[in-house]
Amino acid sequence: MAKDKPNVKKIIHLMFAQTKEFIFFCCTSLLLVCFEIATLLLLKGFVDEVVILNNYSRVSYYVVPLLFTFIFAFGLFILHERNKSDIVSKVSKELSKNVYNSILNAEINIFENNDYSRSVKKAMRNSEFIGNEYIGKNVLTFIEYVAFLVGSVIMSLIVQPIFGLVTLIILPFYGTATKALSLFVTKMNNNYSNALENNNKEIINTFENIKNIKLLNGLQYQKDEFDELNKNYSKALNQRNSLKILNSTALTCLFIGVIYAIIIGIGGIVNQDINITAGTYILFSLLVPTLVFLVHKLVHLKLGSSFIEVQLRDLEKLIDLRSELKSESITNFDELHTIKFKDVVITEQKVDIINKISFELKKGEKLGIYCTDQKVKNLIFDLMTRLHKPDEGSISINNCDLTKISPEYLRSIIASVHQDSNVFSDTIIKNICYPLDFDEYKFNDALYRSGLKNEISSLENKEYTKISSLDHNDFNRRVVYANAIYKDAKIYLINESSMNLNVALETLMINEIYKLKNKTVIIETDKPYLLNKCDKILIVEEGAPIEFGRTDELLKLKTSRFNKLIKGVGSRKSKVS
């Protein structure tokens, strides 16, 4: 199955995939630029016509449009930011979805010795970081800044071509200088960090050898050495701080001043031939710092893959997990004919936990596996449901190896009750039907067989009662059985049937499973009295099969282990009575 790794191109593609939202974002960005330019032009006109010419009758012609511009810009800004947030959240959601699906489809034993819950939480945080910090605060912000920069430069060239050209020529020089200075500041930061680390190492080394230093009368020498280290440290610190100040404010102010000086100088020269209004000077006095600071921000945006390299690598590890889904998997059996385990072995740390277990079941037969080792029972359960693969031997259905059957299809034909079966904190009806659609006949049949019908009828909200509002462990366990019965599967797999049930309820549940027609049943238990109605018996001790045969034949054979187990149960019951 092909997987999409979340590289930078893929992430940008995810952003573009939000077509409607992205087009709306671009349109609102352009409209906001238009409103900002309109504000500057209205202010220019106000200064030229009202302030300079004292034409106060024209005040309303500028104030009213200015007021509406601010109101519309405010509303548009809210819509713009909300849409931007939608794009960011959808990118994060898509990344999270890819990781989540990969984990759901991964082979379960990959996680057995790993803290996968911590990995998943980290992946969700990484998805949020990529969405918010990279897409939201860098990529989309870059588009906003570029739109404003281009719009403002075009407007400045139209209003006063000479001033606009001066600004356009100087801005790239400022951007280049700022970028170079930023790289140099990074280098100085590294020098400072190295100097600090050397200082710390020298101090630690001095105190580790203090006894030897004192014996060799080296105290003054060490003090002189430390003073020299401090000089290097102070020099690196001063260089770093000076460059940070230069990079943050000084260089920006210098370029703003240069542009101002050139504009004023040129304005004074050409003013004799071209009438440059006061409003034009006011417009450029506001526009120039804005554009310079905008270029400063553009230069410092993090658009490269290095900004999210760690997050991408962590996400790719989870998305690359080996999937249990194979494209060539079998997804349908018309009929279930046989289930076979043949010399199945599972080894842990060179010890056979399961050692050559073999059995064969035909359609409609019931197999009872008697085993007192819960770990072995859990492993047999996991093998049958493809949560675990055998190290040796084979497991097949209809002579088709289990590894060639789609796990999703396999689990759709198996209804299971196991030690860790839990109910969801949802309604009774949702728990019984999960994950299938509601079917009234099957639902009522499941209620009747699990003995829940009368109890649910007495509840105020009936089957729509929240499971979490009930505090009955035996009720919850019977809901698990009801879910298995509702599934109406071809195979029923029961492991540790007595969980939270007394003997009477446990026997009732198992008998209801036995009554199901044309179902192949496998029951794992350490209670031999539950296996009397099985067609075949397999006894497992220390992970190895010690007895396998038909139930009636084993009960007739006095030397059989199963016969002795059943008699042992009978004698204990008679003693109790």
MIMIMI-405016 format. One line per 8 residues: for each residue x, y, z of C-alpha. Coordinates in nm, 2 decimals. Layout:
% residues N
X/Y/Z  ...
//
This chain:
% residues 577
0.00/0.00/0.00  0.15/0.33/-0.11  0.20/0.59/0.16  0.24/0.97/0.13  0.54/1.08/0.33  0.49/1.43/0.48  0.78/1.60/0.30  0.77/1.98/0.24
0.63/1.95/-0.11  0.36/1.72/0.02  0.27/1.97/0.30  0.25/2.26/0.05  0.03/2.04/-0.16  -0.19/1.98/0.14  -0.23/2.36/0.17  -0.31/2.40/-0.20
-0.56/2.11/-0.17  -0.78/2.33/0.04  -0.88/2.50/-0.29  -1.18/2.71/-0.18  -1.01/2.82/0.14  -0.68/2.90/-0.04  -0.85/3.10/-0.32  -1.05/3.29/-0.06
-0.73/3.36/0.14  -0.55/3.50/-0.17  -0.85/3.72/-0.26  -0.89/3.86/0.09  -0.51/3.92/0.11  -0.54/4.13/-0.21  -0.85/4.31/-0.08  -0.68/4.39/0.25
-0.38/4.53/0.05  -0.63/4.75/-0.15  -0.79/4.88/0.17  -0.44/4.96/0.32  -0.34/5.14/0.00  -0.68/5.32/-0.01  -0.62/5.44/0.34  -0.28/5.59/0.24
-0.42/5.76/-0.07  -0.71/5.91/0.13  -0.47/6.04/0.39  -0.25/6.19/0.11  -0.56/6.36/-0.05  -0.67/6.49/0.29  -0.33/6.65/0.36  -0.31/6.80/0.01
-0.66/6.93/-0.03  -0.79/7.00/0.32  -0.48/7.07/0.54  -0.26/7.25/0.28  -0.53/7.43/0.08  -0.76/7.49/0.38  -1.05/7.35/0.19  -1.24/7.22/0.49
-1.56/7.18/0.29  -1.39/6.86/0.15  -1.33/6.70/0.49  -1.64/6.47/0.46  -1.52/6.35/0.12  -1.22/6.19/0.29  -1.33/6.12/0.64  -1.64/5.92/0.54
-1.46/5.69/0.29  -1.18/5.65/0.54  -1.43/5.54/0.81  -1.60/5.29/0.58  -1.25/5.16/0.47  -1.16/5.09/0.83  -1.50/4.92/0.90  -1.48/4.70/0.59
-1.11/4.62/0.65  -1.19/4.52/1.01  -1.46/4.28/0.90  -1.26/4.14/0.61  -0.96/4.09/0.84  -1.17/3.88/1.08  -1.29/3.66/0.79  -0.93/3.65/0.65
-0.78/3.53/0.98  -1.06/3.28/1.03  -1.01/3.13/0.68  -0.63/3.12/0.75  -0.70/2.93/1.07  -0.91/2.68/0.87  -0.63/2.62/0.62  -0.38/2.56/0.91
-0.61/2.33/1.10  -0.69/2.12/0.79  -0.33/2.07/0.71  -0.26/1.96/1.07  -0.57/1.74/1.06  -0.46/1.57/0.74  -0.11/1.50/0.88  -0.26/1.37/1.20
-0.50/1.15/0.99  -0.21/1.00/0.79  -0.03/0.91/1.11  -0.34/0.78/1.28  -0.43/0.56/0.99  -0.07/0.43/0.96  -0.08/0.33/1.33  -0.42/0.16/1.30
-0.30/-0.04/1.00  0.04/-0.13/1.15  0.13/-0.47/1.28  0.05/-0.47/1.65  0.37/-0.64/1.76  0.57/-0.34/1.64  0.44/-0.16/1.95  0.48/-0.43/2.20
0.81/-0.31/2.33  0.76/0.06/2.25  0.59/0.35/2.42  0.37/0.41/2.12  0.13/0.63/2.31  0.41/0.88/2.37  0.50/0.86/2.00  0.15/0.92/1.89
0.11/1.23/2.12  0.44/1.36/1.99  0.32/1.30/1.63  0.00/1.50/1.70  0.21/1.78/1.85  0.43/1.77/1.54  0.13/1.79/1.31  0.01/2.10/1.50
0.35/2.26/1.49  0.38/2.21/1.11  0.03/2.35/1.06  0.06/2.65/1.29  0.42/2.74/1.29  0.53/2.65/0.93  0.21/2.69/0.72  0.04/2.95/0.93
0.32/3.17/1.06  0.56/3.13/0.76  0.41/3.02/0.43  0.08/3.20/0.45  0.24/3.50/0.61  0.49/3.51/0.33  0.20/3.53/0.08  0.04/3.81/0.28
0.37/4.01/0.30  0.45/3.97/-0.07  0.10/4.08/-0.17  0.14/4.40/0.04  0.49/4.46/-0.08  0.40/4.43/-0.45  0.08/4.63/-0.41  0.26/4.91/-0.22
0.55/4.93/-0.46  0.31/4.95/-0.76  0.11/5.23/-0.58  0.43/5.42/-0.49  0.55/5.40/-0.86  0.21/5.54/-0.97  0.19/5.82/-0.71  0.55/5.94/-0.75
0.76/5.73/-0.99  1.10/5.87/-0.88  1.04/5.81/-0.50  0.89/5.47/-0.58  1.19/5.37/-0.79  1.44/5.48/-0.52  1.25/5.27/-0.27  1.23/4.97/-0.51
1.61/4.99/-0.57  1.72/5.02/-0.21  1.48/4.75/-0.06  1.67/4.45/-0.22  2.00/4.59/-0.08  1.85/4.61/0.26  1.71/4.25/0.23  2.05/4.12/0.13
2.23/4.31/0.41  1.98/4.19/0.67  2.01/3.82/0.55  2.40/3.84/0.56  2.39/4.00/0.90  2.15/3.73/1.03  2.39/3.46/0.91  2.68/3.64/1.08
2.47/3.67/1.41  2.41/3.30/1.39  2.79/3.24/1.36  2.85/3.48/1.66  2.59/3.29/1.86  2.78/2.97/1.79  3.11/3.13/1.90  2.94/3.25/2.22
2.80/2.90/2.29  3.15/2.75/2.24  3.31/3.00/2.46  3.06/2.94/2.74  3.10/2.56/2.70  3.48/2.60/2.72  3.44/2.81/3.04  3.22/2.55/3.20
3.45/2.26/3.10  3.76/2.45/3.24  3.58/2.52/3.57  3.47/2.15/3.61  3.82/2.03/3.52  3.97/2.27/3.78  3.75/2.15/4.06  3.80/1.78/3.96
4.18/1.83/4.00  4.17/2.08/4.29  4.38/1.86/4.51  4.66/1.82/4.25  4.65/2.19/4.17  4.70/2.29/4.54  4.98/2.04/4.58  5.16/2.18/4.28
5.10/2.54/4.39  4.90/2.61/4.07  4.63/2.83/4.22  4.75/3.16/4.07  4.81/2.99/3.74  4.45/2.87/3.73  4.32/3.22/3.82  4.52/3.37/3.53
4.39/3.10/3.30  4.03/3.17/3.41  4.08/3.54/3.35  4.19/3.47/3.00  3.89/3.24/2.94  3.67/3.52/3.07  3.82/3.77/2.83  3.74/3.54/2.54
3.39/3.48/2.67  3.32/3.85/2.72  3.45/3.93/2.37  3.22/3.67/2.22  2.93/3.80/2.43  2.99/4.16/2.33  3.02/4.07/1.96  2.70/3.87/1.97
2.50/4.15/2.16  2.63/4.42/1.93  2.54/4.23/1.62  2.19/4.15/1.76  2.13/4.52/1.82  2.25/4.60/1.47  2.04/4.33/1.31  1.73/4.41/1.50
1.71/4.79/1.49  2.02/4.98/1.39  2.05/4.85/1.03  1.68/4.90/0.97  1.69/5.26/1.10  2.00/5.32/0.88  1.83/5.21/0.56  1.51/5.40/0.65
1.72/5.71/0.70  1.91/5.66/0.37  1.58/5.63/0.18  1.44/5.94/0.35  1.75/6.13/0.28  1.75/6.03/-0.09  1.38/6.10/-0.13  1.40/6.45/0.03
1.72/6.53/-0.17  1.57/6.42/-0.50  1.24/6.59/-0.40  1.42/6.92/-0.34  1.60/6.90/-0.68  1.31/6.80/-0.90  1.05/7.01/-0.71  1.13/7.30/-0.94
1.01/7.11/-1.24  0.76/6.87/-1.08  0.52/6.98/-0.81  0.56/6.72/-0.53  0.28/6.77/-0.28  0.31/6.76/0.10  0.07/6.46/0.10  0.31/6.27/-0.12
0.59/6.32/0.14  0.35/6.22/0.42  0.26/5.91/0.22  0.62/5.80/0.17  0.71/5.89/0.53  0.46/5.63/0.64  0.52/5.38/0.36  0.90/5.36/0.37
0.93/5.23/0.73  0.64/4.99/0.67  0.81/4.84/0.36  1.15/4.82/0.53  1.02/4.64/0.83  0.82/4.42/0.60  1.13/4.32/0.41  1.30/4.25/0.75
1.02/4.01/0.84  1.03/3.85/0.50  1.40/3.78/0.53  1.35/3.61/0.87  1.06/3.39/0.76  1.15/3.01/0.78  1.03/2.86/0.45  1.30/2.59/0.42
1.26/2.23/0.52  1.52/2.26/0.79  1.27/2.45/1.01  1.05/2.14/1.04  1.31/1.87/0.97  1.28/1.71/1.31  0.90/1.71/1.30  0.90/1.56/0.95
1.14/1.29/1.04  0.93/1.18/1.34  0.61/1.18/1.13  0.78/0.98/0.86  0.89/0.71/1.11  0.52/0.65/1.21  0.39/0.67/0.85  0.65/0.42/0.74
0.54/0.16/1.00  0.50/-0.18/0.84  0.13/-0.23/0.76  -0.05/-0.55/0.81  -0.27/-0.47/0.51  -0.14/-0.62/0.18  -0.27/-0.53/-0.16  -0.29/-0.90/-0.26
-0.49/-1.01/0.05  -0.79/-1.24/0.02  -1.11/-1.06/0.12  -1.38/-1.32/0.08  -1.46/-1.68/0.15  -1.80/-1.81/0.03  -1.80/-2.08/0.30  -1.58/-2.16/0.60
-1.46/-2.53/0.56  -1.15/-2.57/0.79  -0.93/-2.40/1.04  -0.58/-2.55/1.09  -0.29/-2.49/1.32  0.02/-2.69/1.21  0.32/-2.71/1.44  0.29/-2.35/1.54
0.58/-2.21/1.75  0.64/-1.87/1.91  0.98/-1.80/2.07  1.07/-1.53/2.31  1.44/-1.49/2.41  1.52/-1.83/2.27  1.25/-2.00/2.48  0.95/-2.16/2.31
0.64/-2.00/2.47  0.42/-2.19/2.23  0.57/-2.52/2.11  0.43/-2.70/1.81  0.05/-2.66/1.87  -0.15/-2.84/1.60  -0.53/-2.89/1.55  -0.79/-2.90/1.28
-1.15/-2.78/1.29  -1.43/-2.82/1.04  -1.72/-2.59/0.98  -1.96/-2.59/1.28  -1.72/-2.78/1.51  -1.64/-2.65/1.86  -1.29/-2.67/2.01  -1.22/-2.64/2.38
-0.86/-2.55/2.47  -0.78/-2.62/2.83  -0.48/-2.41/2.95  -0.40/-2.25/3.28  -0.13/-2.02/3.14  -0.30/-1.69/3.05  0.00/-1.57/2.84  -0.03/-1.88/2.62
-0.40/-1.84/2.58  -0.35/-1.47/2.48  -0.09/-1.57/2.22  -0.32/-1.84/2.07  -0.60/-1.57/2.05  -0.36/-1.32/1.89  -0.24/-1.58/1.64  -0.59/-1.66/1.54
-0.68/-1.29/1.49  -0.35/-1.21/1.32  -0.23/-0.98/1.59  0.08/-1.20/1.62  0.26/-1.41/1.36  0.41/-1.75/1.44  0.78/-1.79/1.43  0.74/-2.14/1.29
0.46/-2.35/1.15  0.14/-2.23/0.98  -0.22/-2.12/1.04  -0.47/-2.15/0.77  -0.84/-2.11/0.69  -0.97/-2.32/0.39  -0.60/-2.42/0.33  -0.52/-2.05/0.28
-0.24/-1.92/0.49  -0.36/-1.66/0.74  -0.10/-1.41/0.62  -0.26/-1.40/0.28  -0.60/-1.31/0.42  -0.69/-0.94/0.47  -0.67/-0.87/0.85  -0.98/-0.66/0.81
-1.18/-0.94/0.65  -1.04/-1.20/0.89  -1.16/-1.00/1.19  -1.50/-0.95/1.02  -1.56/-1.32/1.02  -1.44/-1.37/1.38  -1.65/-1.26/1.68  -1.42/-1.25/1.98
-1.45/-1.22/2.36  -1.12/-1.18/2.53  -0.96/-1.08/2.86  -0.92/-0.72/2.75  -1.26/-0.68/2.59  -1.40/-0.35/2.71  -1.71/-0.15/2.65  -1.70/0.21/2.51
-1.83/0.50/2.70  -2.13/0.53/2.48  -2.49/0.40/2.47  -2.58/0.03/2.52  -2.71/0.01/2.16  -2.39/0.16/2.01  -2.18/-0.09/2.21  -2.39/-0.39/2.11
-2.40/-0.29/1.74  -2.04/-0.16/1.71  -1.91/-0.12/1.44  -2.21/-0.25/1.23  -2.53/-0.08/1.14  -2.84/-0.13/1.35  -3.06/-0.44/1.28  -3.36/-0.47/1.50
-3.39/-0.85/1.47  -3.02/-0.91/1.55  -3.03/-0.66/1.83  -3.32/-0.82/2.01  -3.17/-1.16/1.96  -2.85/-1.05/2.11  -3.04/-0.90/2.41  -3.23/-1.22/2.46
-2.93/-1.45/2.44  -2.72/-1.24/2.68  -3.00/-1.20/2.93  -3.00/-0.82/2.91  -3.35/-0.76/2.77  -3.53/-0.73/3.11  -3.25/-0.53/3.27  -3.24/-0.28/2.98
-3.62/-0.25/2.98  -3.61/-0.13/3.34  -3.37/0.15/3.26  -3.51/0.50/3.21  -3.35/0.55/2.87  -3.36/0.19/2.78  -3.09/0.09/2.52  -2.99/0.46/2.49
-2.86/0.46/2.84  -2.49/0.55/2.86  -2.27/0.26/2.97  -2.06/0.50/3.18  -2.36/0.57/3.40  -2.39/0.20/3.50  -2.15/0.05/3.75  -2.21/-0.32/3.69
-1.91/-0.52/3.57  -2.12/-0.83/3.49  -2.36/-0.61/3.29  -2.07/-0.47/3.08  -1.93/-0.82/3.02  -2.26/-0.94/2.89  -2.28/-0.64/2.66  -1.94/-0.77/2.52
-2.11/-1.11/2.46  -2.41/-0.94/2.31  -2.18/-0.76/2.07  -2.02/-1.09/1.97  -2.37/-1.25/1.91  -2.49/-0.95/1.72  -2.20/-0.98/1.48  -2.33/-1.32/1.36
-1.98/-1.42/1.25  -1.86/-1.74/1.10  -1.61/-1.80/1.38  -1.65/-1.74/1.76  -1.33/-1.71/1.96  -1.36/-1.69/2.34  -1.07/-1.63/2.57  -1.12/-1.60/2.95
-1.50/-1.61/2.94  -1.54/-1.57/3.32  -1.41/-1.22/3.34  -1.64/-1.03/3.59  -1.90/-1.31/3.57  -2.02/-1.56/3.83  -2.03/-1.93/3.74  -2.40/-1.92/3.65
-2.37/-1.62/3.42  -2.05/-1.75/3.26  -2.22/-2.09/3.19  -2.52/-1.91/3.05  -2.31/-1.71/2.81  -2.10/-2.00/2.69  -2.41/-2.22/2.64  -2.57/-1.94/2.43
-2.25/-1.94/2.21  -2.28/-2.32/2.18  -2.64/-2.29/2.06  -2.55/-2.07/1.76  -2.60/-2.27/1.45  -2.33/-2.35/1.19  -2.07/-2.15/1.38  -1.71/-2.27/1.44
-1.62/-2.20/1.80  -1.29/-2.20/1.99  -1.30/-2.15/2.36  -0.99/-2.11/2.58  -1.04/-2.16/2.95  -0.89/-2.31/3.26  -1.24/-2.45/3.36  -1.29/-2.80/3.22
-1.66/-2.80/3.30  -1.72/-2.54/3.03  -1.58/-2.77/2.76  -1.82/-3.07/2.79  -2.02/-2.95/2.49  -1.72/-2.91/2.26  -1.66/-3.15/1.98  -1.29/-3.15/2.03
-1.05/-3.09/2.32  -0.69/-2.96/2.31  -0.50/-2.96/2.64  -0.19/-2.73/2.66  0.07/-2.73/2.93  0.37/-2.51/2.94  0.29/-2.40/2.58  0.29/-2.75/2.44
0.00/-2.98/2.34  -0.02/-3.28/2.56  -0.36/-3.42/2.45  -0.59/-3.36/2.15  -0.90/-3.56/2.04  -1.27/-3.58/2.02  -1.45/-3.50/2.35  -1.66/-3.82/2.36
-1.36/-4.04/2.29  -1.15/-3.87/2.56  -1.43/-3.90/2.82  -1.45/-4.27/2.75  -1.07/-4.31/2.78  -1.00/-4.34/3.16  -0.63/-4.26/3.12  -0.70/-3.94/2.93
-0.61/-3.61/3.09  -0.94/-3.45/3.01  -1.13/-3.74/3.17  -0.93/-3.69/3.49  -1.00/-3.32/3.48  -1.37/-3.37/3.45  -1.38/-3.63/3.73  -1.17/-3.39/3.94
-1.43/-3.12/3.89  -1.71/-3.36/3.97  -1.55/-3.48/4.29  -1.49/-3.13/4.41  -1.86/-3.04/4.34  -1.97/-3.35/4.54  -1.75/-3.25/4.83  -1.89/-2.90/4.83
-2.25/-3.03/4.83
//
